[in-house]
């Protein structure tokens, strides 16, 4: 399980490298890790969008999509 500083470092990395850039392609090595949405719908939701902001809440990283109510929530577990 990652420690809070690890998640904070990834948040900073994510903000530096991913914010305000167009999402061209969505891939997953393990589609079963995506919850509450089918992988095809997940791809459609993210494709051609941009992340507007990201923050950490405990051991979760929350990424906000620009002009979209959806948020992408990462949990850094053991898998």
N, C-alpha and C positions, 0 to 999 in steps of 0.2 A: 504494500500500500504506500503510495507516495506521501511525503510529508508536505505540510503547507508551503514551505519555501519552494519545493519543486513545482507545485501548482502555480504559485506566484511567478516563477521564472517562465513557465510555459505561457502564462497569460501575457507577460511582457513580450515574449517571442511572437505570439499570435498577433498581438496588437501591432507590432513593428512590421510583420511580414504579410498579414492577411487583410487588414482593414482597408476599405475603399478600393479594393481590387475586384474585378469581375470574376465570378466563379464560372469557369468554362466547362469543367467536367467534375463529376462526383463518382468516386470509386470506393469500394469497401472490400477488404479481405474476408470479413466475416459479417455478412448481412444480418445475422441473428443478433448482433449487438445493437442494431437500430430498433428502437422500441416505439410502439404506439402509432406506427405509420409503415406502409409497405415501402420497400426500397425504391420502386419506380416512382411513387409519390414523393418520396424523400428527394430523389434526383430532380424531379420537376419543380419542387419547391425551391431548391437551392440554385439551380442552373440559371445563369445570367443575372444573379442577384449579387449584392455586395454586403459585407459585414460592416456595420456602422459603428459598433462599440463592443467591447468585451470587458467582463469583470469576473472576479472570483467571489464565490460564496462558499466558505468552508473549503471542501475538497472538490467543488464543482467549478467548472469554467462555463460561463454563460456568454454566448455570442449573439448579438442582436443584428437582425437583418435590416437593411435600409428600406424604408417605406413598406414594411411588412410586419404584421403582428407576431409572426413566429420567431422563436428563439431556439438556438441550437445549444443543448446542454451536454457538456462533456463530463464524465466521471472517470477519474484515473484509477481504475481498479487493477486487479492482478492479471486480467486477461489481456 
